[in-house]
Amino acid sequence: MIYRLEDLDQARCRPEYAMAAMEDLRWFGLDWQEGPDVGGPHAPYIQSQRGDWHRAIWRRLKDRGWIYPSHHSRKEVAAARQAANAPNEGDPAEELFPTDLRPTPGTGQNRTEPGEVNWRFRVPDGETIRFEDGRCGTRAYTAGRDFGDFIVWRRDGFAAYDLAVVADDHAMHITEVVRGEDLLLATARQLLLYRALDWEPPAWYHTALVRDHEGRRLAKRHADLSIRALASLNWKASDLWHHLPEGFSLG
């Protein structure tokens, strides 16, 4: 097992939070063979320290014509989306980037550095991305309908989530990914990256989410109970493990 600290959101990922997360997972009974606290052959295990590798993958995608610079602000994107006012077949799984804002193919290919601008992956509109999930079975999402051109590099100089996890999972030889079912759609985006890079994707298993008595996903922003808080209330790790197979309610 590999523990990788994904700290690219610099505003939210503080060193004290990172340390607390490792302590909580140790209490929970997880034991990793590689990580920021134990080292290993695939270091560094702190994602913000892997910028050179991420930039190399940005160049590869750029040289192959998969990505383009996107100078538009959120306000401009929202205005273009509203102006298009195109009816969708059902509700899209996420707000789509307006195709009217796409530059001509090849834009940005002469750049040697990302610069202070977002970069987006140009999705193959109309193509359905299918994959098998170990828990959820066959899943299918259509590019241009369920998701649009997505950010792979941020204007603040860091790789976006999808590029970073694909690049690092490949570099660390990850073969199985277990994560929450809220990331099922992200899997479709990431599969496009794997294909663009000619890499073999891992196997996927998306777990149920832990929810409160109203069915709402637990989250720090809602001041919900954390693992550390449950431990302080005399919960045992075995109590939590008992409820893991299909998620549970803390109501």
C-alpha positions in Angstrom: 0.0 0.0 0.0 1.2 3.5 -0.9 0.3 6.7 1.1 0.5 9.7 -1.2 -0.3 13.2 0.2 -2.4 15.0 -2.4 -1.8 18.6 -1.3 -2.2 20.6 -4.5 -4.9 22.7 -3.0 -2.4 24.8 -1.1 -5.1 27.0 0.5 -6.7 24.0 2.3 -3.8 21.5 2.7 -1.8 22.5 5.7 1.1 20.5 7.3 -0.8 20.0 10.5 -3.8 18.6 8.6 -1.5 16.2 6.7 0.1 14.9 9.9 -3.4 14.5 11.6 -4.6 12.5 8.6 -1.7 10.1 8.8 -2.2 9.7 12.6 -6.0 9.1 12.1 -5.4 6.4 9.4 -2.8 4.7 11.6 -5.4 4.6 14.4 -7.8 3.2 11.9 -5.5 0.3 11.3 -4.0 1.1 7.9 -0.4 0.3 7.4 1.4 1.5 4.2 4.7 0.3 2.9 5.5 3.5 1.1 4.7 7.1 2.0 6.1 10.5 3.1 6.8 9.2 6.6 8.5 5.9 5.7 10.0 6.7 2.2 10.2 4.2 -0.6 11.3 3.8 -4.3 8.7 6.1 -5.8 9.4 9.2 -3.7 8.5 12.0 -3.3 5.1 11.0 -1.9 4.0 14.6 -1.4 2.2 15.6 -4.6 3.2 19.3 -4.5 6.8 18.1 -4.7 6.2 16.2 -8.0 5.8 19.3 -10.1 8.6 18.4 -12.6 7.0 15.1 -13.4 3.6 16.8 -13.8 5.1 19.4 -16.1 6.6 16.6 -18.2 3.2 15.1 -18.6 1.7 18.5 -19.5 4.3 18.8 -22.3 3.5 15.4 -23.6 -0.3 16.2 -23.7 0.5 19.6 -25.3 2.8 18.2 -27.9 0.2 15.6 -28.9 -2.5 18.2 -29.3 -4.8 17.1 -26.6 -4.8 20.2 -24.4 -5.1 24.0 -25.0 -4.6 27.2 -23.0 -7.9 28.6 -21.6 -7.6 32.3 -20.6 -11.2 32.7 -19.8 -12.3 33.7 -16.2 -15.1 31.9 -14.4 -17.3 34.9 -15.1 -16.6 34.7 -18.8 -17.3 30.9 -18.9 -20.6 31.4 -17.0 -21.7 34.1 -19.4 -20.9 32.0 -22.4 -22.7 29.1 -20.9 -25.8 31.2 -20.3 -25.6 32.8 -23.8 -25.5 29.4 -25.4 -28.7 28.3 -23.6 -28.6 25.0 -25.4 -31.0 22.3 -24.2 -29.4 19.2 -22.9 -30.6 15.6 -23.1 -31.3 15.3 -19.4 -29.2 17.1 -16.9 -25.5 17.0 -17.4 -23.5 15.5 -14.5 -21.5 18.7 -14.2 -21.6 22.2 -15.8 -20.0 22.0 -19.2 -17.3 24.2 -20.6 -18.8 26.0 -23.6 -17.4 24.7 -26.9 -17.7 28.2 -28.4 -14.7 29.1 -26.2 -12.5 26.4 -27.6 -9.6 27.8 -29.6 -8.6 26.4 -33.0 -6.7 23.0 -32.8 -3.0 23.5 -32.3 -3.3 26.6 -30.2 -0.6 26.7 -27.6 1.6 23.9 -29.0 4.5 26.2 -29.4 4.5 27.0 -25.7 7.4 25.5 -23.6 5.8 26.3 -20.2 2.2 26.4 -19.0 2.4 30.0 -17.9 -0.2 31.7 -15.7 -3.2 30.3 -17.5 -5.5 27.3 -17.2 -5.1 24.4 -19.7 -8.0 22.2 -20.7 -8.3 18.7 -22.2 -10.3 18.7 -25.5 -12.8 15.9 -25.0 -14.1 13.9 -28.0 -17.7 15.2 -28.1 -20.3 12.4 -28.4 -18.0 9.6 -27.4 -19.2 7.4 -24.6 -16.6 6.3 -22.1 -17.4 2.9 -20.5 -15.6 1.1 -17.7 -16.1 -1.7 -15.3 -16.2 -0.8 -11.6 -15.6 -3.5 -9.0 -18.6 -2.4 -7.0 -20.8 -0.3 -9.3 -20.6 -2.5 -12.4 -20.6 -1.1 -15.9 -20.6 2.7 -16.0 -20.9 5.0 -19.0 -20.5 8.7 -19.4 -20.7 10.7 -22.7 -18.1 13.4 -23.4 -19.7 16.7 -24.3 -22.9 15.7 -22.5 -22.0 14.4 -19.1 -18.7 16.3 -18.9 -16.9 18.8 -21.1 -13.4 20.1 -21.6 -11.7 19.8 -18.2 -8.8 21.6 -16.6 -5.6 19.7 -16.4 -3.3 22.5 -15.4 -4.1 25.5 -13.2 -3.1 29.1 -13.6 -1.5 29.0 -10.2 1.3 26.7 -11.5 0.0 23.3 -10.3 -1.4 20.3 -12.1 -5.1 19.9 -11.7 -6.5 16.8 -9.9 -7.1 14.6 -12.9 -3.7 15.1 -14.5 -1.9 14.7 -11.1 -3.5 11.5 -10.0 -3.2 9.8 -13.4 0.5 10.8 -13.7 1.4 9.8 -10.2 -0.6 6.5 -10.2 1.2 5.5 -13.4 4.6 6.5 -12.0 4.0 4.6 -8.8 2.7 1.5 -10.7 -0.7 1.6 -9.0 -2.8 -1.3 -10.2 -6.0 -0.9 -8.1 -7.7 2.3 -7.1 -10.3 2.3 -4.3 -12.1 5.6 -3.7 -15.5 7.1 -3.1 -18.4 6.8 -5.6 -18.4 10.6 -5.9 -15.4 10.2 -8.2 -17.1 7.9 -10.7 -17.4 10.7 -13.3 -13.8 11.7 -12.7 -12.9 8.2 -13.8 -14.2 8.9 -17.3 -12.1 12.0 -17.6 -9.1 10.1 -16.3 -9.5 7.3 -18.8 -9.3 9.8 -21.6 -5.9 10.9 -20.1 -4.7 7.3 -19.9 -5.6 6.8 -23.5 -4.0 10.1 -24.7 -0.8 9.0 -22.9 -0.9 5.4 -24.1 -0.9 4.1 -20.6 -2.8 1.1 -19.1 -5.4 2.2 -16.5 -5.8 0.6 -13.1 -8.8 -1.4 -11.9 -11.4 0.7 -10.2 -13.5 0.1 -7.1 -15.7 3.0 -5.9 -17.1 2.6 -2.4 -20.3 3.9 -0.9 -20.0 7.2 1.0 -20.4 7.7 4.7 -23.5 9.8 5.3 -25.5 11.3 8.1 -29.0 10.4 9.2 -30.4 12.7 6.4 -28.4 11.0 3.7 -25.9 13.9 3.4 -22.3 13.1 2.7 -20.1 13.7 5.8 -17.7 16.6 5.2 -15.4 18.8 7.3 -17.1 21.9 5.9 -20.3 20.9 7.6 -18.6 20.4 10.9 -19.3 16.7 10.8 -17.7 14.1 13.0 -14.1 13.1 12.0 -12.3 9.9 12.8 -10.4 11.7 15.5 -13.7 12.9 17.0 -15.2 9.4 17.0 -12.0 8.1 18.7 -12.4 10.7 21.4 -16.0 9.4 21.9 -14.6 6.0 22.6 -15.3 4.5 19.2 -12.9 1.7 18.3 -11.5 1.2 14.8 -13.2 -2.2 14.7 -16.6 -0.4 15.1 -15.9 1.6 11.9 -14.5 -1.4 10.0 -17.8 -3.3 10.8 -19.8 -0.7 8.8 -17.4 -0.3 5.8 -18.8 -2.8 3.3 -21.7 -0.7 2.2 -21.3 2.6 4.0 -23.3 3.6 7.0 -25.2 6.4 8.7 -24.1 8.2 11.8 -27.5 9.4 12.6 
